[in-house]
Amino acid sequence: MAILRWGRRWDPFEELAKMQRHMDRLLGTQTGRGLFAAQRDFPLVNLYETPDDYVVTAEVPGVKAEDIDITVVGDSLTIKGKREADVDREKVNCHRQERDFGSFARTLALPAAIAGDKVDATYVNGVLQVKLPKAEEAKPRVIKVKN
Amino acid sequence: MAEQQHLPAEQAETVPAERAEDRPVFTPYVDIYEDEEGLTLIADLPGVAPDAVDVHVEKEMLWIRGHVPEQTLDEGRVVYSEYANGDYERAFTISQAVDSSKIEASMKDGVLTVRLPKAEEAKERKIPVRSG
């Protein structure tokens, strides 16, 4: 699994993959399967920044909270887990199968160091939200200009 | 795989109703299984609360709609984004073989499960073959 680096150099292939993901979601198509199967990342993540924290949200529908494993080392966050199948697919007729199952893991490199002992995660309606307080040395300091 | 006639076939030209807000509407990923008693439809609707999902049958169409509240983060700015916030919508044609009065839906951890029992007359019947 590739490590994502925020604010890295512009990567046209990543841009194409991103556009493909957005088109898939809008049109309900499945180009993420088949030829470009590896590009369908799970879970999809967003990263937000506030003055004191980074907040990562991830779409992990159908995963139980206790099956999600979050680890923070330095400035990297790893989200691991397993999505169990809803039914025994051997016993039923599958007419449509667009959802994926199995283990997943994503590692994200955050823009700055994290206070690993203060990380807080919540899981609501299939969306994971991880609040990662910045390490003291990474917090912005306001410098007053003296006359 | 040949689609049988009583399957919930996806409606190609869904016409979204007029919306008050201008936000994206996504097509959720869906699994559909069939067993002897009926069909089960499972849809990924991450971010949708159990009371924000709408499942209804209208003119032999099964509609699934889910509303995702706007992400609010005090003083937050987006650094990187792989998914956008929006609503979900998808519609399927259901046939006479489904007893639409007995459709049940449940929602847990952002996954919607809709159970569509087959009508009595659509269930498979084993016909014993007599000899003689």
Interface residues (C-beta under 8 A of the other chain):
Chain A: L4 W6 G7 K18 R21 H22 R25 L26 L27 G28 D41 L44 V45 N46 L47 Y48 E49 T50 P51 Y54 V55 T57 E59 V60 P61 G62 V63 K64 D86 V87 R89 K91 V92 N93 C94 H95 R96 Q97 E98 R99 P111 Y123 N125 G126 V127
Chain B: M1 E3 L7 P8 P24 F26 T27 P28 Y29 V30 D31 I32 Y33 E34 D35 L39 T40 I42 D44 L45 P46 G47 V48 A49 P50 Q71 L73 D74 E75 G76 R77 V78 V79 Y80 S81 E82 Y83 A84 R90 D109 G110 V111 T113
